[in-house]
């Protein structure tokens, strides 16, 4: 068994409260008894969080450090004292680093908005020219360029000096002058919400005038607004898990990777804020709203109020959404199943019923096709 090692995990208070990376870190530590974790909260409101970290290192004297590092020079100095792994994408990595592939996230956001059939596109970061924001922009812009599209870039993304704060009035003015209808990708979810506020003030319809997709998905936050906010699912728990694996390997004498360890993002979580395509046919829009609210309903119950035949409705779904009514229903049911598997201890048979499946065998087969694994294996994964 490897020698016992003390690990200092230094994360921002926001990261810890959301729990995603920390869950993966703890999951790895539980499987490896030789690791002992000490947690340090780097409060973003602290007058000197860098000095807070130094004091914690001096007090605990860890063998290794896993942290969200925002100060490259300080990190290099710390790295000469102990083994470290970084999980922040704010600065260009100069030491072993694990984070989500931000370039790929930009591509996903662009492909999602392109699929909505929008004529105009825009991108906004929140402050300064952070490394992760640069990568996101490069992927977003690259994908739009492939389709011969141009993109409006918010000016605050390109300051030449220190990071600039983004005022709501500036954001509102920018949204107002954009050509409509427009699809906007905001680097962060909270920035997407601020765009929704701007649209309310300007009396712009979402998504008919402005379609919005945010960055990392936080379902409780994203669904707490009207309209609900589309975002990109990230396996932040996997970032924590893989960062701990890398740190453990380095502490055992392994070589650091030559490049940043990039983990693929999940899928785009479509919600009302970017569902431009789904608003163009009233009957399709009505059925989709009904599916979102009551995914247990049968197809015949969904189409009963319509004056159209099932074949006509199916044709509209295929033409407008690119998939069938049945596919729409299954996707909604799978979303319910995934949420219950993650957030409850309900037996799989009960999850199946609550997701709209009277027959467990049918649910099990559908879940395996949709998720690429059984519901039991999905539940055993680290929390998202």
N, C-alpha and C positions, 0 to 999 in steps of 0.2 A: 504494500500500500504506500502511496506517495507520502512524503513528510507533510505534517500539518502546516497550513499556510493561512495567514490572516489577510483578508481582503477588505480594503476600504472602498465602499461604493459611495461616490459623491455625485448626487443628482440634484437638479433644481427641484424646488418644492412643487412646482406645477407638474413635473414629470412623475414625482412620487405620488401625488394626489390622484393622478390619472391611473397610475398603477401598472401601465403596460410593460415598460422595460423591466421594472422591478420584479414583476411576476416571473418573467423569464430568467432573471438572475437568480431568484430564490429557487426556481425549479431546478436549475443546474446544480446549485449548491446542495439541495436535498439529495441529489443523486451521487454526490461526491463528498463523503464524510470528512475528508482531509481539509476542506475549505471552511473557514469561519468568517462570516460576514459582519462588518460594522458599517452602519449607514450614516452618512453625513448629508444633511439638507443644505444645499446652497440657495439661500433665500435671495430671490431676484431683487428684493427691496433692501437688501443689506448695503451699507455704504462701501463695503470692501469684501465681496464674496471670495475673491482670490486669496486675501489674507486669512479669511475664515478657513479655507481649505488647507492652507499651510499650517495653521495652528492645529487642525485636526490630525494632519499627518504627523506633526511633532508629538502629539499626545498619544496617538494610537500606535505609531511605528509599524505600519503595515508592511507585508511582503510585496503586495501588489495593489494597484489602484485601478478601479474602473470608474470612469467619470464622464460627465458632459463638460468638455473643456472648451472655454471661450477665449483663452489667453495663450496664444502660440508660444511666446517667449517663456512665459512661466511654466508652461507644460514641458518644454524642452529641458528646463532646469530641473523640474521634478523628475523627468524621465531619466536623468543621470543619477538620481538617488534611489529610485525603485522602479519596478516593472509596471508599466501602465498600458491601458487600452482605453481609447476614446470612443464615445457613441454620439458625439455631437457633429452636425454637419454645418455649423455656423462658420467655422474657419476651414481653410484648405488643410487637409491632414498632413502633419509632418511626423507622425508617430503612428503605431498600430491603431487602426480605426475600423469600426463596424457601423454601418448605417444603411438605411433603405436607399435603393437606387433612385435618386431624385430625377435623373435624366429620363428614366423609364416612366416615372410618374407624370412628367410633362407630356410625354408621348401619349399616355393613356388619356389624360385630360383633353388633349387636342383631338384624338380619335373619337372620344365621346361627343364633343361638341360638333365635330364634322358630321357624325352620324345623325345629329339632330337636323341637319339641312339648313343651318344658319348661314346668312350671307356675310356676316362680319364677326371679327374675333378680337379679343383683348386679353391682356395679362397684367396682373398687378402683384407686386411684392409689398411687404409691409414697411421695412426700414432698411436702408442701406443696400449693399451689394453682398449679402451673405452667400457663402459658397453653395449651400444647398439651393438657394433661390436662383443662383446663376445656372446650376445644373438643370433645375426645373424649367427655366426659361429656354435653355438651349434645346431641350427635348420638345417643348411645346412649339417653339418657333420652327425647329427642323421639320416636324411633322406637318405643320401647316404649309410650309414652303414646298414640301413634296407634292401637295395638292394645288400649288399655284395660288395659295391664299396669303394675304398680308395680315399683320397683327398690330394693334395699337398697344403700345407699352407705356405704362404709367411712369411719368417722369421721375417720381421719387425713387424709382428702382435704380437710378443712375447718378447718385450723388458722387462728387469727386473727393469729398472729405469724410467726416464722420457720419454715422447713420443719422438719418433725419426722421423725425416723427411724422406720422401721417395723420393729418387733421381730417375730421369728418367733412368739413366744408370743402377741403381740397378734393376729397374723394367724390363728393356729390357733384362738384363742378366738372370733374373728369367724366363721370358717368353721363352727365347731361349732354356733353359735347360729342359723345360717341355716336356713330351712325347706328341706326336701329333697323331691324332687330339685331342684337349682338350677343355673342356668347363670351362670357368672361371667366377666366380661371384665376382664382385668388389663391396665393401660396398657402395660406392658413385658413382654417375653418372660421375662426372669429372674424377674419377679414371679409370672408364671403357674407357673413351676417351683417357686417357694416355696410356692404354693398346693398343688401336688402333694405336696410334703413334708408339709404340714399334714394333707392327706388320709391319707397313710400313717400318721402318728402317731395319727390319730383312727380308723383302720381304716375309712375311707369308701371306697367303690368309685368309680373314675373310668372312664367318665363316668356310671355308673348313678345315683350319689348326687350327684356334683358334676361338672358338665361345665365345662371351662375353655378359653377362647380368649385367647391373648396378643396383644401388639401387633405390632411389626415382626418379620417372619419372618427368622430366620437358620437355614437348613435344617440345617446341621451341628449347631448347638446344639439345635434343636427335635427332631431325630430321635435325639439322644444319650441320651434318657431312655425309661423305660417307665412309663406310656404316652408315646408321642410327642405333641408339643404342637401343637395347631392355632394358626395365627397369620395375619397379613395381609401379603401380599406388597407391598413398597414398591419403587418405582423410585428408590432413593436416588441411583443414578448419574445419573438424569435431573435430580434436584435440583441436583447439582453442575454438570452441563452447562448447565442453564438459568441458574444463578446466575452462571456465568462469562460466558454470553452477555449477561446484564443488565449485569454489571460492565464488560465490553468496550464495550457501547453507551453507558454513562454516561461512560466515559473518552473516547469520541469526541464527546462533547457532547450525547448524548441526554438526554431528560427522564426523571426517575425515575417509576416507575408510581405511580398514586394509591392503589392497594391492594396488599396482599401478594399475591405471585404464588403461587397454590395449584395444586399438581399432584395429579391424581387418584391414589388408591391403587390397587393391583392387586386381585386377588381373594382371598377367604379360602382359605387352604390347609388343607383338612380333614385332620386326623389323629385319632389315637385319643382324645385328651383331651376332645374335644367331640362325639364321634360317638354321641350319646345315641340318636338315631333308629335307627342301625344295629345297636343291641344288642338290639332288642325281638323279633327273629325269629331263632332259632338258625341256621336254614339260610341266610338272607340274610347273617347275620354270618359264617358259615363261608366262604361264597363270597367275600365282600368281603375277608376276611383272606387268602384264597388269591390273589386278584387282586393285592393289595398286595405279596405276596411273590413271585409269579410271573406278571407281566402278559403274558408271552409265550404263556400257555396259551390254547387255543381254548375257545369257549363249551361245546362238547360235553365237553371234558375237565373243565371246572369243575363241570358238573352231574352228571357220571358217578356220583359216590358217593351222590348224593341218591336218595331213594325217591320223589321227586316228578317229574312230567313237566316238560319245559321250559316249557310254557305256564303251569303252576302257579307255577313259580319266577318267571317273568316277571311274573305278576300280583302276586306278593308284592313284587318290586322296585318296581314302579310304585306300589303302594299305600303302601309304607313309605318309599322313597327319593325318589319323584317322578320317577324316570327308569328307563330299561330296564337290564337286565343288560349289554347291548351298550354302552350309554353309559358305564356304570361301567368297563368294560374299556378303552374308548377313552381315557377320562380318565386312567387309570393309565398307559397306554402313552405318552400325550402328556407326562405328567410325566417319564417316563424319557427321552424324546426331548429335552425342553427341558434337562434336566440335562446330558445328553451334549453337546448343542450348545453349552452355556455352558462346560462344564468340560473338554472334550477337543477335540482337533483331528481326530477321526475323520471320514472322508468321510461325507456324508449317507446313502449307501447302507448303510454299516455301522451308522450310527445307527438306520436303519430296521429292520435285522435284530435289533439288540439290544433295540429297543423292541417286538419281536414281529411285525414285518411282513416276510413273505417276498417280497412284491411291492413294489418301491420306488414305483411309480406310485400304488398304493393308499395307501401312507404319505404321499406328497407331497400327495395330494388331501385326506386326513384332516387333515394338519397345517395346511394352508391354511384349512380350514373351522374348525379349533379355535383357531388363533392369529391368523387374519386376515392372514397373510402367509406367504411361503415360508420353509422352514427356513434357507435361505441368508440371507435378510433378517433373520430372527430372530437368527442367529449374529452378524451385523454390528452389532447394536445394542450400546450401552454395557452393560457388565456390570451386573446387578441389584445 
